[in-house]
């Protein structure tokens, strides 16, 4: 006989655990987009902010639909800030992370953590009740056999 074959509650809890893990992984993949940064060998096409000091001329703002299609910096975060490099005086766009977006992602993560904690707390309570019933049944059988 296989281990755990006589237990009724465990297979469902095991499947629920795997389902929750798969859901959490899918949610994390949706929240954390993979950045694809292309490194070029020539220094003329590299952004000036990598090599020199810069001043932010426009704060981090969401990209427009047109900018999303035309500006590669809008691809990863959908937020961009306009900068001016000090030495070369070039105006460029730089990808940035919005504080509002970060706050939204943080609270979504906190919600998932609380939900997973509640589910596992319920599983612990159910399992504890099953074990208590088994222990009471064993004690009852021992008392009956006397």
C-alpha positions in Angstrom: 0.0 0.0 0.0 1.3 3.4 -0.9 2.1 5.9 1.9 -0.7 8.3 2.4 -3.2 6.2 0.3 -5.7 5.9 3.2 -5.6 9.6 4.0 -8.5 11.5 2.5 -7.5 15.2 3.1 -3.9 15.2 1.9 -4.2 14.8 -1.8 -6.5 17.8 -2.1 -4.2 19.9 0.1 -1.2 18.8 -2.0 -2.9 19.8 -5.2 -4.1 23.1 -3.7 -0.5 23.8 -2.7 0.9 23.2 -6.2 -2.0 25.2 -7.6 -1.1 28.2 -5.4 2.6 27.9 -6.2 1.8 27.9 -10.0 -0.5 30.9 -9.6 2.1 32.9 -7.6 4.7 32.2 -10.2 2.4 33.3 -13.0 1.6 36.5 -11.1 5.3 37.2 -10.5 6.0 36.7 -14.2 3.2 39.2 -15.2 4.4 41.8 -12.7 8.2 41.7 -13.5 8.7 42.1 -17.2 12.0 40.9 -18.5 14.2 43.7 -19.6 15.9 43.3 -23.0 18.8 45.7 -23.1 20.9 45.7 -26.3 24.5 46.6 -25.8 26.2 48.1 -28.8 29.9 48.2 -29.4 30.1 51.7 -30.9 30.1 54.6 -28.3 28.3 57.0 -30.6 24.9 55.2 -30.3 25.2 54.6 -26.5 23.2 56.9 -24.3 25.2 59.9 -22.9 23.9 59.4 -19.4 26.0 56.2 -19.1 29.3 58.1 -19.5 28.7 61.6 -18.3 26.8 63.6 -15.7 23.2 64.6 -16.5 20.4 66.8 -15.3 16.7 65.7 -15.3 14.7 68.3 -17.3 11.4 66.5 -17.1 10.4 64.2 -14.2 9.3 60.6 -14.7 6.1 60.5 -16.7 4.1 57.8 -18.4 4.8 57.4 -22.1 2.1 58.3 -24.6 0.9 55.7 -27.1 3.1 57.3 -29.8 6.2 57.2 -27.5 5.6 53.6 -26.7 5.7 52.7 -30.4 8.6 55.0 -31.3 10.9 55.4 -28.3 12.8 52.3 -27.2 13.2 53.6 -23.7 9.5 53.3 -23.1 9.5 49.6 -23.8 10.6 48.2 -20.4 8.8 50.4 -17.8 6.4 52.5 -19.9 7.7 55.5 -18.0 10.4 57.9 -19.2 12.2 61.0 -18.1 13.9 63.6 -20.2 17.5 64.4 -19.4 20.2 66.7 -20.6 23.8 65.5 -20.5 26.2 68.1 -19.1 29.3 67.7 -21.4 27.7 67.0 -24.7 24.5 69.0 -24.1 22.4 66.2 -25.7 18.7 65.9 -24.8 17.7 62.2 -24.4 15.1 60.1 -22.9 15.9 57.7 -20.0 13.7 54.8 -18.8 12.6 55.2 -15.2 10.4 53.6 -12.5 7.4 55.5 -11.3 6.8 55.8 -7.6 3.1 55.2 -8.1 3.8 52.1 -10.1 6.2 50.8 -7.5 3.6 51.5 -4.7 1.0 49.6 -6.7 3.2 46.6 -7.2 4.2 46.6 -3.5 0.6 46.5 -2.3 -0.3 43.8 -4.9 2.6 41.7 -3.6 1.5 42.3 0.1 -2.0 41.2 -0.9 -0.7 38.0 -2.4 1.4 37.3 0.6 -1.5 37.8 3.0 -3.8 35.6 0.8 -1.2 32.8 0.7 -0.7 33.1 4.5 -4.4 32.8 5.1 -4.8 29.8 2.8 -1.9 28.0 4.6 -3.3 28.9 8.0 -6.6 27.3 7.0 -4.8 24.2 5.8 -3.0 24.0 9.2 -6.3 24.3 11.1 -7.9 21.6 8.9 -4.9 19.2 9.3 -4.8 19.8 13.1 -8.5 18.9 13.4 -7.9 15.7 11.4 -5.0 14.7 13.7 -7.1 15.5 16.8 -9.9 13.3 15.6 -7.5 10.5 14.9 -5.9 10.8 18.4 -9.4 10.8 20.0 -10.4 7.8 18.0 -7.2 5.9 19.1 -7.9 6.8 22.8 -11.5 5.7 22.4 -10.5 2.4 21.0 -7.9 1.9 23.7 -10.6 2.6 26.4 -13.0 0.3 24.7 -10.5 -2.6 24.6 -10.0 -2.4 28.4 
